[in-house]
Amino acid sequence: MEEAPRLDPEFLSSLEVLDTTERPMPGSWVQKKSVDPRLEGLKPMWFQGQAVGPGEVREIALYTHIATLRHKKSGKVFVAFKESMDALLDRQQDPVKYPSWLMHHPVKKTELQIHIYQVVRRPADRYDRSWIAPLESDIVFDTIAWFLLRKGILTEEMFSRSA
């Protein structure tokens, strides 16, 4: 039987959404030595006016921004992000067990883990991982996740698989 989320009603009443733009998370970029053709981030694309892709850059973003929130009463800012499909592909590398058709099936999106961290400062660059910190408690995570679920920013599948 699934445990009900523990919520802090006072904390919940002071949450507001600042941004819901999906984009690569700062600090989640990694360089790849070997190129798996299934990795989406290694396909040619444009980033800040420059062509990036297999011939130019061998980097993937492991996480995607979902939402930035502020707790109005305390002024604390939080960021919710999910594992990227490239991270899942990188984790599940065996092409026999995880063929490309399966990895691109919509059911695989339900395996993307959700994380919620507190923002401690602006990121210095796209490789900076120290700009966010783990939450103080599981209750804060549950309250923010429930808030995002009720706002339609997270789905039931995402929420139930959060880590």
C-alpha positions in Angstrom: 0.0 0.0 0.0 1.4 3.4 -1.0 2.1 5.9 1.7 0.2 9.2 1.6 2.4 12.2 1.1 3.1 14.2 4.3 2.2 17.8 3.7 2.9 21.0 5.6 -0.2 23.2 5.0 1.4 26.4 6.2 4.4 25.9 3.9 2.0 24.9 1.0 0.0 28.1 1.4 3.0 30.3 0.7 4.3 28.5 -2.5 4.2 30.3 -5.9 5.5 29.1 -9.3 8.1 31.4 -10.9 9.0 29.5 -14.1 7.9 26.3 -15.8 10.2 26.4 -18.9 11.6 23.0 -19.8 15.3 23.4 -20.5 18.6 21.7 -19.7 19.6 22.2 -16.0 22.8 24.1 -15.3 25.3 21.8 -13.6 23.9 18.7 -15.3 26.1 18.8 -18.4 28.6 15.9 -18.8 31.0 15.1 -21.6 30.7 11.7 -23.3 33.8 9.8 -24.4 31.9 7.3 -26.5 28.9 8.2 -28.5 25.7 6.2 -28.2 23.6 7.0 -31.4 20.5 6.8 -29.2 21.5 9.9 -27.2 19.2 12.8 -28.2 21.6 15.5 -27.0 24.3 14.4 -29.4 22.1 15.1 -32.5 22.9 18.4 -34.2 21.1 21.3 -32.7 21.6 25.0 -32.1 22.6 26.4 -28.7 23.1 30.1 -28.1 23.7 30.7 -31.8 26.2 27.9 -32.3 25.8 24.5 -33.9 26.3 21.7 -31.4 26.1 18.0 -32.0 28.2 14.9 -32.7 30.8 16.8 -34.8 31.1 19.8 -32.5 30.3 18.8 -28.9 30.0 15.4 -27.1 28.0 16.6 -24.1 24.6 15.7 -22.7 22.5 17.3 -20.0 21.5 14.7 -17.4 18.6 16.8 -16.1 15.8 19.0 -17.4 14.3 21.9 -15.5 10.6 21.5 -14.7 9.8 24.4 -12.4 11.2 27.1 -10.2 9.2 28.0 -7.1 9.4 30.5 -4.3 8.2 30.2 -0.8 6.9 33.7 -0.3 7.1 33.7 3.5 10.7 32.7 3.8 12.0 33.9 0.4 13.5 30.5 -0.3 13.6 29.4 -4.0 13.3 25.8 -5.1 13.9 24.0 -8.4 12.2 20.9 -9.6 13.9 18.9 -12.3 13.7 15.5 -13.9 16.2 13.1 -15.3 16.6 13.7 -19.1 16.0 10.9 -21.6 19.7 11.1 -22.4 20.5 10.3 -18.8 18.1 7.3 -19.0 19.7 6.1 -22.2 23.1 6.6 -20.7 22.1 4.5 -17.7 20.4 1.8 -19.8 23.1 1.3 -22.4 22.7 -2.4 -23.4 21.2 -2.1 -26.9 19.9 -5.7 -26.6 18.0 -5.2 -23.4 17.1 -1.6 -24.2 16.7 -1.3 -28.0 16.1 2.2 -29.5 12.4 1.5 -30.3 11.8 0.7 -26.6 13.9 3.7 -25.3 11.8 6.0 -27.4 8.4 4.6 -26.4 6.3 6.9 -24.2 6.4 4.4 -21.3 10.1 5.2 -20.8 9.2 8.8 -19.8 7.6 7.4 -16.7 11.0 6.2 -15.5 12.5 9.7 -15.4 13.2 10.5 -11.8 12.1 13.8 -10.3 14.2 15.8 -7.9 13.5 19.0 -5.9 16.4 21.0 -4.5 16.8 24.4 -2.9 18.5 27.1 -4.8 21.4 28.6 -2.9 22.7 31.0 -5.5 22.7 31.6 -9.3 24.7 29.0 -11.2 28.2 30.3 -12.3 28.0 28.4 -15.6 26.5 25.3 -17.3 28.8 23.0 -15.4 28.3 24.5 -11.9 26.7 21.9 -9.6 27.0 23.8 -6.3 24.2 26.3 -7.0 21.5 23.9 -5.5 21.4 21.9 -2.3 19.3 19.0 -1.1 16.1 19.8 0.8 15.9 20.0 4.5 13.2 17.4 4.9 11.0 14.8 3.1 8.0 16.8 4.1 9.2 19.8 2.1 9.7 17.5 -0.9 6.3 16.0 -0.5 4.6 19.4 -0.1 6.3 20.9 -3.2 5.7 17.7 -5.3 2.0 17.7 -4.2 1.8 21.4 -5.1 3.3 20.8 -8.6 1.0 17.8 -9.1 -2.1 19.9 -8.3 -0.9 22.7 -10.6 -0.6 20.1 -13.4 3.2 20.6 -13.7 3.9 17.1 -12.5 1.8 14.1 -13.5 0.8 11.1 -11.3 3.4 8.9 -13.1 6.2 11.4 -12.3 5.1 11.9 -8.7 4.9 8.2 -7.9 8.4 7.6 -9.2 10.1 10.5 -7.6 13.3 10.0 -5.7 
